[in-house]
Amino acid sequence: MEIIVVEPHGYCAGVCRALALARKAKAENPEKRIFLLGAPVHNEIATRSLEQEGFVLLDEREKDLESHLLSLERGDIVVRLSPAVRAAH
């Protein structure tokens, strides 16, 4: 068997943009809670890494969107992935 590693590998452009936006929001607002609506990465290790960076993940598969939004506090920041990016999973 031959294994071919594709280069480059990593996140797609949409995921990279979403993560860059989230990290920018966090850097500009270190005192605020930053929520990611929908998992930008469907990889448990990468998701845990985002949580360790201080992001709070709001997964619409676990709880409906309205319930998530009602649990937010004034000043919280939500990074919402575009439907095009989310449809890829």
ZAZAFI-704661 format. One record per residue: residue in one letter; x, y, z of N, C-alpha, C, CB in turn. Coordinates in steps of 0.02 Angstrom, whole numbers, padded with zeros to 5 digits, always signed. Glycine has a CB too. Example, Ala and Ser with C-alpha at 12.3 -4.5 7.8 and 13.67 -1.06 7.14 Angstrom:
<recs>
A+00660-00284+00390+00615-00225+00390+00660-00165+00390+00565-00224+00452S+00642-00112+00354+00684-00053+00357+00645+00002+00394+00704-00030+00286
</recs>
This chain:
<recs>
M+00042-00058+00000+00000+00000+00000+00044+00062+00000-00048+00000+00061E+00023+00112-00038+00059+00175-00040+00015+00228-00008+00077+00195-00114I+00044+00268+00037+00007+00322+00070+00035+00387+00044+00013+00318+00148I-00009+00428+00019+00011+00493-00009-00016+00548+00037-00015+00503-00082V+00028+00589+00062+00008+00645+00105-00001+00706+00060+00061+00659+00161V-00061+00735+00063-00076+00793+00022-00048+00855+00056-00151+00800+00011E-00014+00896+00018+00012+00959+00044-00020+01016+00005+00090+00962+00037P-00038+01070+00033-00040+01080+00105-00102+01048+00135-00039+01155+00122H-00100+01037+00199-00158+01010+00234-00172+01056+00293-00147+00937+00256G-00232+01052+00319-00252+01095+00374-00324+01115+00364-00207+01158+00378Y-00342+01172+00392-00411+01195+00388-00425+01226+00320-00425+01246+00444C-00489+01224+00300-00509+01257+00238-00508+01332+00249-00580+01233+00215A-00512+01370+00195-00508+01443+00199-00563+01472+00243-00511+01473+00129G-00623+01445+00238-00679+01470+00278-00668+01461+00352-00743+01436+00258V-00642+01404+00371-00627+01391+00442-00571+01436+00466-00608+01316+00453C-00520+01445+00424-00465+01490+00442-00490+01561+00454-00411+01490+00387R-00534+01585+00411-00562+01652+00420-00603+01657+00484-00606+01672+00359A-00644+01606+00498-00685+01607+00558-00642+01607+00621-00732+01546+00559L-00589+01566+00621-00545+01564+00680-00506+01629+00687-00496+01505+00674A-00485+01658+00632-00449+01722+00635-00495+01777+00663-00424+01743+00564L-00558+01777+00642-00606+01826+00667-00617+01816+00742-00672+01820+00629A-00625+01754+00763-00635+01740+00834-00575+01761+00876-00650+01665+00844R-00516+01745+00852-00455+01762+00889-00444+01838+00891-00393+01728+00858K-00462+01872+00837-00457+01945+00836-00505+01975+00887-00472+01972+00765A-00566+01950+00888-00616+01975+00937-00591+01964+01008-00684+01939+00927K-00560+01906+01020-00534+01891+01087-00476+01937+01105-00511+01817+01091A-00432+01949+01057-00374+01993+01070-00396+02065+01083-00325+01991+01010E-00448+02087+01048-00473+02155+01056-00518+02164+01116-00509+02177+00994N-00543+02108+01143-00590+02110+01199-00572+02056+01251-00663+02100+01175P-00512+02060+01280-00490+02006+01324-00533+01996+01386-00420+02019+01345E-00570+02047+01406-00611+02042+01466-00681+02013+01453-00619+02109+01498K-00698+02004+01389-00765+01980+01373-00766+01906+01356-00793+02020+01314R-00825+01877+01364-00834+01806+01345-00846+01804+01269-00893+01773+01384I-00810+01759+01235-00817+01751+01163-00848+01683+01150-00748+01758+01126F-00905+01683+01116-00941+01621+01101-00933+01606+01026-01015+01627+01120L-00925+01543+01010-00924+01521+00941-00988+01483+00930-00861+01476+00925L-01031+01509+00887-01095+01478+00873-01086+01426+00819-01149+01531+00853G-01091+01364+00839-01077+01308+00793-01002+01293+00797-01098+01324+00719A-00985+01231+00796-00914+01212+00799-00880+01228+00733-00906+01136+00816P-00830+01272+00733-00796+01289+00671-00753+01231+00645-00752+01350+00680V-00735+01187+00689-00693+01130+00671-00726+01067+00699-00619+01138+00699H-00736+01018+00657-00768+00956+00680-00715+00904+00694-00819+00930+00628N-00674+00922+00743-00618+00881+00765-00613+00892+00840-00551+00900+00726E-00621+00839+00878-00623+00846+00951-00561+00878+00980-00634+00778+00982I-00503+00861+00954-00440+00890+00980-00437+00965+00967-00379+00855+00949A-00455+00985+00906-00455+01056+00888-00508+01093+00929-00468+01065+00813T-00566+01063+00940-00619+01094+00979-00596+01105+01051-00682+01051+00977R-00565+01055+01080-00539+01062+01149-00486+01118+01152-00508+00996+01174S-00446+01124+01100-00396+01176+01097-00429+01245+01099-00352+01169+01034L-00483+01253+01062-00519+01317+01062-00548+01332+01131-00576+01316+01010E-00573+01281+01164-00599+01290+01232-00543+01310+01279-00634+01226+01256Q-00484+01280+01271-00427+01298+01313-00404+01369+01301-00369+01249+01301E-00417+01395+01240-00401+01465+01225-00451+01512+01256-00398+01476+01149G-00505+01485+01285-00554+01526+01319-00619+01537+01281-00524+01590+01334F-00626+01506+01223-00688+01514+01185-00742+01468+01215-00677+01498+01110V-00804+01490+01212-00860+01449+01234-00896+01427+01170-00908+01489+01283L-00903+01362+01160-00935+01336+01100-01009+01326+01112-00902+01270+01079L-01049+01352+01068-01122+01344+01071-01141+01297+01014-01160+01413+01065D-01156+01237+01030-01171+01186+00980-01246+01179+00971-01141+01118+01000E-01269+01196+00911-01341+01193+00896-01368+01122+00895-01356+01227+00830R-01324+01073+00895-01347+01003+00898-01365+00984+00969-01293+00955+00871E-01339+01021+01018-01353+01006+01088-01410+01048+01116-01291+01018+01129K-01419+01107+01089-01469+01154+01116-01490+01200+01059-01441+01195+01178D-01553+01219+01056-01575+01260+01000-01547+01331+01004-01652+01263+00998L-01543+01364+00947-01513+01430+00941-01544+01480+00989-01520+01456+00870E-01610+01481+00994-01644+01529+01038-01622+01520+01111-01720+01522+01033S-01617+01458+01133-01595+01445+01202-01524+01470+01214-01599+01370+01218H-01481+01458+01165-01412+01484+01171-01412+01560+01177-01369+01462+01110L-01448+01593+01133-01447+01666+01132-01478+01695+01196-01485+01692+01072L-01528+01663+01224-01559+01687+01285-01512+01680+01346-01624+01650+01298S-01462+01637+01340-01416+01627+01396-01358+01677+01396-01389+01556+01395L-01353+01718+01343-01299+01766+01339-01311+01826+01385-01290+01790+01267E-01256+01858+01404-01260+01916+01447-01239+01978+01407-01215+01908+01509R-01259+02035+01430-01240+02098+01397-01163+02101+01391-01267+02161+01438G-01140+02118+01332-01068+02124+01320-01035+02062+01293-01035+02144+01383D-01070+02005+01296-01042+01943+01267-01035+01952+01191-01087+01882+01283I-00986+01919+01163-00975+01922+01091-00987+01853+01061-00903+01948+01075V-01024+01851+01007-01039+01788+00973-01010+01790+00902-01116+01774+00970V-00969+01741+00886-00943+01734+00818-00986+01680+00785-00866+01715+00817R-01022+01699+00734-01067+01653+00699-01036+01635+00632-01139+01684+00688L-01031+01571+00620-01005+01549+00555-01056+01562+00501-00985+01475+00557S-01033+01577+00442-01080+01586+00386-01111+01519+00368-01045+01619+00325P-01172+01519+00342-01204+01456+00323-01163+01416+00273-01273+01470+00294A-01126+01450+00229-01086+01414+00180-01031+01373+00214-01055+01464+00130V-01000+01402+00265-00947+01366+00301-00978+01309+00340-00909+01414+00348R-01033+01321+00374-01063+01270+00416-01091+01212+00376-01118+01300+00458A-01112+01225+00314-01142+01172+00274-01090+01120+00254-01174+01202+00212A-01027+01136+00261-00974+01090+00240-00968+01029+00286-00908+01127+00237H-00996+01031+00346-00987+00975+00393-01035+00919+00383-00991+00998+00462
</recs>
